[in-house]
Amino acid sequence: NEEDVPESIKMVWLVDSMCNSEDEYIENTTIEPKPESVLGYYRRVLNDIFLRDNISYRTQAMFEIGYDDERDMITIPIRDELGNLVGVKGRVCDENVVQNKYTYLIRCPRGKILYNLFRSYDHIIESGFVIVVESEKACMQLYDMGIENVVALSGSKLTGVQRQKLMDLHVDVVFALDKDVTRDKLESMANKFPLGYKISAVIDDKNILNEKESPSDDPDKWEQLWAECRVEL
Protein backbone atom coordinates (compact mmCIF):
# COMPACT_ATOMS: atom_id res chain seq x y z
CA ASN A 1 0.00 0.00 0.00
CA GLU A 2 1.12 3.53 -0.75
CA GLU A 3 0.82 4.53 2.92
CA ASP A 4 3.48 1.92 3.76
CA VAL A 5 6.07 3.58 1.51
CA PRO A 6 8.55 5.77 3.46
CA GLU A 7 8.41 9.51 2.78
CA SER A 8 12.04 9.43 1.61
CA ILE A 9 11.15 7.01 -1.18
CA LYS A 10 8.13 9.10 -2.19
CA MET A 11 10.43 12.12 -2.48
CA VAL A 12 12.80 10.17 -4.73
CA TRP A 13 9.86 9.21 -6.96
CA LEU A 14 8.74 12.84 -7.14
CA VAL A 15 12.19 14.15 -8.06
CA ASP A 16 12.64 11.38 -10.64
CA SER A 17 9.32 12.23 -12.31
CA MET A 18 10.26 15.91 -12.42
CA CYS A 19 13.68 15.27 -13.95
CA ASN A 20 12.68 12.73 -16.59
CA SER A 21 10.47 13.63 -19.51
CA GLU A 22 8.31 10.99 -21.19
CA ASP A 23 10.67 10.97 -24.18
CA GLU A 24 13.65 10.28 -21.91
CA TYR A 25 11.72 7.53 -20.14
CA ILE A 26 10.87 5.86 -23.45
CA GLU A 27 14.43 6.21 -24.73
CA ASN A 28 16.25 4.98 -21.62
CA THR A 29 13.87 2.35 -20.20
CA THR A 30 13.75 -1.26 -21.32
CA ILE A 31 10.55 -3.29 -21.46
CA GLU A 32 10.52 -5.44 -18.35
CA PRO A 33 7.97 -8.26 -17.92
CA LYS A 34 5.97 -8.16 -14.69
CA PRO A 35 4.74 -11.24 -12.81
CA GLU A 36 1.21 -12.28 -13.68
CA SER A 37 0.41 -12.17 -9.97
CA VAL A 38 0.35 -8.37 -10.29
CA LEU A 39 -3.10 -8.64 -11.85
CA GLY A 40 -4.29 -10.19 -8.61
CA TYR A 41 -4.29 -6.70 -7.09
CA TYR A 42 -7.26 -5.83 -9.31
CA ARG A 43 -10.71 -7.34 -9.50
CA ARG A 44 -11.80 -8.92 -12.79
CA VAL A 45 -14.93 -6.81 -13.06
CA LEU A 46 -16.59 -5.72 -16.31
CA ASN A 47 -18.06 -2.24 -16.56
CA ASP A 48 -20.88 -0.32 -18.22
CA ILE A 49 -18.65 2.66 -19.07
CA PHE A 50 -16.91 0.66 -21.78
CA LEU A 51 -20.19 -1.05 -22.67
CA ARG A 52 -21.67 2.36 -23.54
CA ASP A 53 -18.57 2.96 -25.68
CA ASN A 54 -19.40 -0.11 -27.81
CA ILE A 55 -17.13 -2.57 -26.01
CA SER A 56 -19.14 -5.64 -25.08
CA TYR A 57 -18.66 -7.61 -21.88
CA ARG A 58 -17.24 -10.45 -23.98
CA THR A 59 -14.59 -8.19 -25.46
CA GLN A 60 -13.82 -6.66 -22.07
CA ALA A 61 -13.20 -10.16 -20.73
CA MET A 62 -11.00 -11.01 -23.73
CA PHE A 63 -8.84 -7.93 -23.05
CA GLU A 64 -8.67 -8.71 -19.30
CA ILE A 65 -10.40 -5.52 -18.19
CA GLY A 66 -10.58 -5.15 -14.42
CA TYR A 67 -11.11 -2.66 -11.60
CA ASP A 68 -8.86 -0.98 -9.02
CA ASP A 69 -10.92 -0.53 -5.83
CA GLU A 70 -8.44 1.79 -4.16
CA ARG A 71 -8.25 4.28 -7.03
CA ASP A 72 -11.74 3.70 -8.47
CA MET A 73 -10.27 3.04 -11.92
CA ILE A 74 -10.86 0.62 -14.77
CA THR A 75 -7.68 -1.38 -15.37
CA ILE A 76 -6.22 -2.33 -18.75
CA PRO A 77 -3.29 -4.79 -18.72
CA ILE A 78 -0.54 -3.90 -21.21
CA ARG A 79 1.30 -6.77 -22.86
CA ASP A 80 4.23 -6.80 -25.27
CA GLU A 81 4.30 -8.62 -28.61
CA LEU A 82 5.16 -11.90 -26.83
CA GLY A 83 2.18 -11.61 -24.51
CA ASN A 84 4.25 -10.72 -21.43
CA LEU A 85 2.58 -8.43 -18.91
CA VAL A 86 4.61 -5.20 -18.91
CA GLY A 87 2.28 -2.60 -17.38
CA VAL A 88 -1.23 -1.66 -16.31
CA LYS A 89 -3.15 1.39 -17.46
CA GLY A 90 -6.00 2.91 -15.47
CA ARG A 91 -9.08 4.85 -16.57
CA VAL A 92 -11.00 6.95 -14.03
CA CYS A 93 -14.58 5.85 -13.48
CA ASP A 94 -15.84 9.37 -12.75
CA GLU A 95 -17.45 10.29 -16.07
CA ASN A 96 -17.38 13.99 -15.13
CA VAL A 97 -13.60 13.94 -15.60
CA VAL A 98 -12.79 15.24 -19.08
CA GLN A 99 -9.00 15.71 -19.01
CA ASN A 100 -6.35 13.19 -17.94
CA LYS A 101 -8.76 10.27 -17.70
CA TYR A 102 -5.94 7.75 -18.20
CA THR A 103 -2.81 7.08 -16.18
CA TYR A 104 -0.38 4.19 -15.77
CA LEU A 105 -0.87 2.29 -12.53
CA ILE A 106 2.18 0.22 -13.45
CA ARG A 107 4.32 2.29 -15.78
CA CYS A 108 5.90 0.94 -18.95
CA PRO A 109 7.71 2.55 -21.90
CA ARG A 110 4.60 2.83 -24.07
CA GLY A 111 6.57 4.14 -27.05
CA LYS A 112 8.29 0.77 -27.35
CA ILE A 113 5.06 -1.21 -27.44
CA LEU A 114 2.38 -1.83 -30.06
CA TYR A 115 -0.61 -2.63 -27.89
CA ASN A 116 -2.52 -5.77 -28.92
CA LEU A 117 0.17 -7.02 -31.31
CA PHE A 118 0.42 -10.40 -29.58
CA ARG A 119 -3.33 -10.98 -30.15
CA SER A 120 -3.53 -9.50 -33.63
CA TYR A 121 -0.32 -10.81 -35.24
CA ASP A 122 -1.84 -13.80 -37.04
CA HIS A 123 -4.79 -11.70 -38.26
CA ILE A 124 -2.38 -9.02 -39.53
CA ILE A 125 -0.32 -11.51 -41.50
CA GLU A 126 -3.42 -13.23 -42.89
CA SER A 127 -5.08 -9.95 -43.98
CA GLY A 128 -1.88 -8.37 -45.35
CA PHE A 129 -2.35 -5.07 -43.54
CA VAL A 130 -2.41 -3.59 -40.05
CA ILE A 131 -4.73 -0.87 -38.76
CA VAL A 132 -2.96 1.51 -36.37
CA VAL A 133 -5.13 3.36 -33.86
CA GLU A 134 -4.35 5.65 -30.93
CA SER A 135 -5.92 4.03 -27.91
CA GLU A 136 -6.27 0.64 -26.32
CA LYS A 137 -10.01 1.26 -26.24
CA ALA A 138 -10.07 1.65 -30.04
CA CYS A 139 -8.55 -1.84 -30.41
CA MET A 140 -11.38 -3.22 -28.30
CA GLN A 141 -14.06 -1.32 -30.23
CA LEU A 142 -12.80 -2.62 -33.57
CA TYR A 143 -12.47 -6.12 -32.15
CA ASP A 144 -16.15 -5.92 -31.25
CA MET A 145 -16.85 -5.14 -34.93
CA GLY A 146 -14.99 -8.29 -35.97
CA ILE A 147 -11.83 -6.38 -36.99
CA GLU A 148 -8.85 -8.08 -35.35
CA ASN A 149 -5.78 -6.86 -37.30
CA VAL A 150 -5.39 -3.78 -35.09
CA VAL A 151 -2.65 -2.32 -32.87
CA ALA A 152 -2.53 0.86 -30.81
CA LEU A 153 0.23 3.43 -30.33
CA SER A 154 -1.12 4.43 -26.89
CA GLY A 155 -0.98 8.03 -28.10
CA SER A 156 -0.84 10.05 -31.29
CA LYS A 157 2.96 9.95 -31.65
CA LEU A 158 4.71 7.23 -33.65
CA THR A 159 8.10 6.45 -32.12
CA GLY A 160 11.07 4.97 -33.95
CA VAL A 161 10.68 1.67 -32.11
CA GLN A 162 7.01 1.42 -33.04
CA ARG A 163 7.78 2.27 -36.66
CA GLN A 164 10.39 -0.51 -36.80
CA LYS A 165 7.95 -3.01 -35.33
CA LEU A 166 5.40 -2.06 -37.98
CA MET A 167 8.03 -2.43 -40.70
CA ASP A 168 9.01 -5.86 -39.36
CA LEU A 169 5.47 -7.07 -40.07
CA HIS A 170 6.05 -6.53 -43.84
CA VAL A 171 2.42 -5.62 -44.48
CA ASP A 172 0.55 -2.48 -45.55
CA VAL A 173 -0.09 0.08 -42.78
CA VAL A 174 -3.35 1.99 -42.35
CA PHE A 175 -3.43 4.77 -39.76
CA ALA A 176 -6.85 5.42 -38.21
CA LEU A 177 -6.02 8.08 -35.64
CA ASP A 178 -8.32 10.55 -33.94
CA LYS A 179 -9.87 13.48 -35.78
CA ASP A 180 -7.46 16.05 -34.31
CA VAL A 181 -4.44 14.41 -36.01
CA THR A 182 -3.86 16.50 -39.12
CA ARG A 183 -3.08 15.23 -42.60
CA ASP A 184 0.34 16.93 -42.37
CA LYS A 185 1.16 14.91 -39.24
CA LEU A 186 0.00 11.69 -40.90
CA GLU A 187 2.12 12.41 -43.97
CA SER A 188 5.09 13.12 -41.70
CA MET A 189 4.61 9.68 -40.13
CA ALA A 190 4.34 8.04 -43.55
CA ASN A 191 7.53 9.73 -44.75
CA LYS A 192 9.49 7.98 -42.00
CA PHE A 193 8.91 4.62 -43.70
CA PRO A 194 11.30 3.52 -46.47
CA LEU A 195 10.15 3.29 -50.06
CA GLY A 196 8.25 0.10 -50.75
CA TYR A 197 5.91 0.29 -47.77
CA LYS A 198 2.31 1.12 -48.64
CA ILE A 199 1.06 3.62 -46.05
CA SER A 200 -2.47 4.97 -46.01
CA ALA A 201 -4.77 6.67 -43.54
CA VAL A 202 -8.40 7.19 -42.67
CA ILE A 203 -8.82 10.97 -42.94
CA ASP A 204 -12.19 12.47 -42.08
CA ASP A 205 -12.36 15.11 -44.81
CA LYS A 206 -16.16 14.75 -44.93
CA ASN A 207 -16.70 15.74 -41.27
CA ILE A 208 -18.33 12.45 -40.41
CA LEU A 209 -16.94 12.54 -36.86
CA ASN A 210 -17.65 14.99 -34.08
CA GLU A 211 -14.77 17.09 -32.79
CA LYS A 212 -13.82 14.76 -29.90
CA GLU A 213 -14.82 11.51 -31.62
CA SER A 214 -12.48 8.68 -32.56
CA PRO A 215 -12.98 6.76 -35.82
CA SER A 216 -13.85 3.58 -33.91
CA ASP A 217 -16.39 5.09 -31.49
CA ASP A 218 -19.43 4.49 -33.71
CA PRO A 219 -19.62 1.29 -35.83
CA ASP A 220 -21.76 2.96 -38.52
CA LYS A 221 -19.37 5.89 -38.83
CA TRP A 222 -16.41 3.51 -38.96
CA GLU A 223 -17.93 1.69 -41.93
CA GLN A 224 -18.48 4.98 -43.73
CA LEU A 225 -14.98 6.24 -42.96
CA TRP A 226 -13.41 2.96 -44.10
CA ALA A 227 -15.39 2.97 -47.33
CA GLU A 228 -15.07 6.65 -48.25
CA CYS A 229 -12.14 8.27 -46.41
CA ARG A 230 -9.10 6.03 -46.89
CA VAL A 231 -6.29 7.77 -48.77
CA GLU A 232 -2.79 6.68 -49.66
CA LEU A 233 -0.03 8.82 -48.17
Secondary structure, DSSP 8 states (H G I E B T S, - for coil): -GGGS-HHHHHHHHHHHHH--HHHHHHH-------GGGGGGSB----HHHHHTT--HHHHHHTT-EEETTTTEEEEEEE-TT--EEEEEEEES-TT--S--EEEEE---GGG--BTHHHHHHHHHHHTEEEEES-HHHHHHHHHTT---EEE-SSS---HHHHHHHHHHTSEEEE---TTS-HHHHHHHHTTS-TT--EEEE--TT--S-TT--TTSSHHHHHHHHHH-EEE-
